[in-house]
Amino acid sequence: MDGMKAMAAKRKSKRKKKMEMLDPVERKKRRVKELVAKSEKICSELMKKKQKQKEEQGRLDKQSDTKKKKKRKRKNTKEQNRRRNEAKKEKWILKRESAKSGAICWKLAKKKRQVREALERLDREGAAIAEAVALRVLLDEDSEDVINCRGEGATSMDHVGSSAGRG
C-alpha cells in the first residue's frame, strides 16, 4: 500500500512539475479543459440521478404511499437544487476562466504585434541611416575628386596663362 501511495505521489508531483513548465496560457487552457470535464461529469451524474428518480417515482406510484413520496420528493429536490447550484458555479467559473485566457491571449498577441512593429521601424531607420551614410561617403568621394580636378586645372591654367603672357 505504501509503495502505491508513493508512486501516486510521484506521478502527482511529475504532473505538477509539467504544469509549472508550461506557459501561463497553456496552464489556463488546461485548467479550463479540466473544469469542462468536471462540469460534464456533474451533468452526467445529474442525468443519472434524474433517471433514478423517474424509476423510483414509478416504484412509489405502485406503492402509493403518499408520505414516503413527499419525503423523497423533498429530499430529491434539495439534492437537485444543490447539484444545480454546483453546476451553475462550475459554469460561471468556466466562463470566467475562458474570459481570462482570452484576455491573456489578446495581450500576448498585442505585445507580439508591438514588438514586430518596433523591429520593422528599427529596420527602416537602420536602412535610412545606412543609405544616408552611403550617400555621404559617395558625396565626400565626389567632392574630393572635384577638388583634385580643380587643383590640377588651376595649375594648368596658370601655366597656360603664364606661357600666353610670354609670347
N, C-alpha and C positions, 0 to 999 in steps of 0.2 A: 504494500500500500504506500509506504513512504517513497519508494522508488518511482511509483506512478505520479505521486504528488510532485516530486522533484522534477520529473520530465515535463509535467504540465506547467510548472513554474518556469522552466527553461523556455518552453515554447512561447509562453506568455511574454517573457522578457525579450525574446527574439522578435516577436511581433511588435512590441513596444519600441525596440530599437529601430526596427524597419520603419515604423511610423515617424519616428523622430528624424530619420534621414530624409524623408520626403519633404518637399517644399510645402508651404502653408496652403497653397491652392489644392494640392493633391490630398493633404490631410482633410481639408474641408469636404472635398468630393467624396472621399472615403467615409467620412462621418455621415454625410448626407445619405450615402448608399446604405450604411448600417441602420440609420434611422428609418429609411424607407422600408427596409427588410423587417425591422421591428414592427412598424405600423401595419405592414401586410400580415404579419403573424398575428397581431392583435385582431385585425379584421377577420382573418380566417377563424380565429378562436370564437369571435362573436357569432359568426355564421354557424359554427358547430353548436354553440350554445342555443341559438335560435332554433336549430333543427331539433336539439334535445328537448327544448321547451315545447315545441309542437308535439313531439312524441309523448311527452309527459302529459300535455294537455289532453291528448287523445285518451290516455290511460285514465286521467282524472275524470273525464266525461263519462267513461264507463263506470267508474266507481261512484260517481255523483255524490261525493262528499263535499259539500259546499264550504265547510270551514277549512278543510285542508287546501282546497283550491285557492281560497282567498289568501291564506297564509303563504302558499307557494308563489302566488302572483306577486304579492308584496315583496317577497324575498327576490324573486326574479327581476322585478322592475328596479329594485335597489341595485342589484348587481349589474343590470343592463345600463342603468344611469352611470354607475361608477365606470364601467368599461367604456361607455360612450364618451364620458369626460376625459378618460385617459387617451382615447383615440383622438379627440379634439386637441388635447395638449400636444400629442405627438405630431399631429398635422401642423399645428401652429409652429412648433419647433422646427419642423422640416421647412416650412415657408421662410422662417427667419434665417435658417442656415443657408438656404438656397439664395436668398437675397444677399446675404453676407458674401457668399462665394462669388456671386455675380458682380458685386461691387469690387471685390478684390481683383477679379479677372479684368474688369474695366480699368481699374487703376494701373494694373500691370501693363495693359495694352497702351494706356496713355503715356506711361513712363517710357516704354519702348519707342513709341512714336516720337516723343520729345527727344530721346537720345539719337534716334535716326535723323531727325531734322537738324539737331545740333551738329552731328557728324557731317551731314551734307553741307551745312552752312560753313563749317570749318574747311571742308574740301574746296568749296567755291572761293573762300577767302584765300586759302593757300594757293590755289591756281591763279588768282588775281595777283597775288604778291609775286609768284614766280614769273608771271607774264611781265609785270612791271620791272622786275629785276632784269629779265632778259632784254626788254626794250632799253632799259638804262645802259646795260652793257653794250648793246648794239649802237646806241647813240654816242656813248663815250668812244667806242672804236671809230665810228664815222667822224666824230669831231677831231680825233687825233689825226686821222687821215687828211682831213681838210686843213688842219693846222700845218701838217707836214707839207702838203701841196702848196699852201700859201707861202710857207717859209722858203721852199725851193723856188717858187715862181718869183718871189720878191728878189731873190738874189740874182736870178737870171734876168729879170727886168732891169735891175740896177746895172748889170753887166752890159745889157743891150744899150741902155741909156748912156752909159759912160763911153761905149765904143762909138755911138752915134755922135756924141759930143766931140770926139776927137776928129772925126772925119770931116 
